[in-house]
């Protein structure tokens, strides 16, 4: 399972 | 970062800072719902738990700190400031927290991307943000008029929501695998809540008269 990218929105 | 996202962040930032600066300058919070402001402070506090664990960019970290600092400052002003707090009309701001917070906790526990503490808190913050404006809208309906302060504030918040939706559409078509159902649906619900308000806002602007919401 691929780690999702970090949440970059505010 | 695309232009919609940046413009969305800037209108969001403007909404909070305009409110804080005006409260600070005119020493009054008349027409502002403390409950909505407290809910927003909770939204930022629960969403930005990653502020010390994940570094995304300097922009991201600074914006998070500003949102946290300004939202808690607004709450402090309304609750604690010796002059400002006198202008807070507690009797009109009657929306019950439990009707908002409990469903959001419940939804976040059952509908989330991953059942971890941070992820559930993040999801909770999205659901809460979608409905946190409700006490403010109820207060507006109740007092039946909107001064410049609350009008601008709700207008800027609405612009932020609309721009974020454009940002998601843009990212969906330009970034591979950019699919986030939960923030999208919560965001659309939040934007729809503003739709009703906007109708009256533009109507009053067009007729150049003081805004009167229907009972």
Interface residues (C-beta under 8 A of the other chain):
Chain A: X4 X6 X7 X8 X9 X10
Chain B: X5 X9 X12 X50 X54 X56 X57 X60 X63 X64 X67 X113 X122 X164 X167 X183
